[in-house]
Amino acid sequence: MNKLLIILIVTSVVLGCSQSANQNDIVTDTTQQTENSVTPADTTPRVTGIGGIFFFSENPEKTREWYSENLGLEINEWGSSFEFRNANRPDEINYLQWSPFQEGSEYFAPSNREFMINYRVQNIEGLVRNLKENGVTIVGTIRTYDYGKFVHILDAEGTKVELWEPVDSVFTAMGGKTTK
């Protein structure tokens, strides 16, 4: 009886170790397959970053100059274009626009806020479809330009939000000074 018990214990330990080793081999193989396989581009409708920060100013020109002189921003007629690298494609240059708007501008309407944030998005059509399904107010329609697609929405507090599916290569091709 003791011999039978010892044989069962040894067999269980050996089989358990063998199964554990096989499971580790499977995990290792899966990891290698994941690392070596090509994953399709993510097209999930979602925000991918900040595309711009817009705010009211009593004197936008003076505000741009102040930020240039005191904080070193490279300014243009709209404000400052910040250049950065895409985390998923490091060779790709992306942009964020910082812009003071003339106080009272209708561009932020129907919001009564003194600012508007522009979010970089992917799959703007899918995102707008999802937002409509969720009852979000869409302001206008998607507009397409050579540098990307835009649409405006209102958040839960009535703040106008700009969504932008960018074509950054257009800005890169234009050249010009950017804040880095």
N, C-alpha and C positions, 0 to 999 in steps of 0.2 A: 504494500500500500504506500509506503514512504517512497519507494522507487517510482511508482506511478505518479505520485504528487510532484516529485522532483522533475520527472520527464515533462509533465504538463507545464510546470513553471518555466523550465528552460525553453520549451517549445513556444510558449507565449511570449517570452522575452525576445527570442530570436525572431519570431514572426512580427512582433511589434517593432523591433529595430528595422527589420527588412521593409515593412510597410512605411515606416517613417522615412527611411532612406529613399524609397521609391517616390513618396510624396515630395520630398525635397528635390529629387531629380525632375519631377514634373514642374514644380515651381521654377526651378532654374531654367528648364526648357522654355516655359512660358515667358519668362523674363527676357531670354535671348530672342524669342520670336518678336516680342513687343519692341525691343530696342532696334531690331533689324528690319522690321516691317515699315512700310510707308503708310502713314495715316492720312486719310483724306482731309482736305481743308475744312476747318470748322466754319459752318455757315449758320450756326444758331443765331436767331435774331436777338441781339443784346447790345448793351453798351460795352465799348472796349477801352474807353478812356475819356479824358477831358479834351474837347476840341477848341474851346474858347471861353473867355471870361469877359463879359461885357457889363459896363456900369455907366450910370449917368455922371456927368461932370458939368459944372458951370461953364468951364472953358476947356474943351477937349484938347485943343492945340497946346495950351499952357500946361495942361496935365501931362501930355506926352513929353513935352520938353523937360518938365521937372523930373519925370522918371528916367529920362535919358541922362540928364546931367547928374542926378544924385544916385541913381541905382544902376546906371550903365546899360539900360535897355537900348537896343538898336531900334529906332522908331521908323515908321513909314506913315503914309497918310491915314491908315486905319488904326494904328497903335504900334504893336510889336508882335512879330511872328517868332515864337519860340521853337527852336529846332531840337528834335530829340530822335533817338534811334528806336525802332520797333523791337520790342523784347523778343518776339518770335522770329523776326527776320532782321538781324542786326545790321545788314547792309542797307536796309530801307530807312530813309529819312522821313520822319513824320513832323507835323506842325501843330502848334496850339496858338490861337490868336488872342491877344490881350488888346481890348479896345475900349477907350472911353467914348461914350456917346453924348451928344448934346443933351443936356437936361431937358426933359419934356418931349424927347423924340417919341414918335409913335411906334417905333420898331419893337418895343417891348409890349405893346398893347395886344390883348386886352388886360394884361397884368398891370397892377399898379405898383409893382416892385421897382426898386432903383437898380436892379441888376438882372442879368440873364446868363445862364450857363449853357454852353453848347457842349453836347456830349458826342464823342466819336462813336459810331455804331457800325455794326455789320448787318447785312441783310435788312435794310430799312423797310422794304415792302413787307417782309414777314413780321418785323417788329410792329409796324403800324397795324397790321391785321390783328396781332395779339393784343395790342393796346385797345383797339376798337372792341374786341371781344370782352375786355375787362372794363368797358365803360369809360375809358379815358377820353377826354375831349381832345380831338385833333383840330388844330387851327389851320385851315387851308388844306392844301394838297401837297404831295411830294413834288418838289421842283428840282429839275436836273440842270446842272451847269457842267462845264468842262472840268471843274475842280471838285465835283461831287454832287450828291443828292441831299436835299434839305427838307425838313418838315418841322412844324412847331406843334407842341402839345401844351396842355396846362396840367400842372401837378395837382396833388390833393388840396393845396392851399391857394390855387389859382395863379401860381407863378408860371409865366411863360418859359418853356424850355425849348431849346433848339436842338434837333437831332441832325447829325451830319454823317453821311457815309462818304468819306473823303477819297479823292484821287490825289494823293500827295505828290505823285510824280509831276503834276502840272506846276506845283509851287517850286519844286526842285528845278525844273526846266526854266522857270522864270528867273531864277537866280535872285540876287539882291541880298542885302544884309539881314541876318537873323540874330536873335538873342540865343546864345548857346550856354 
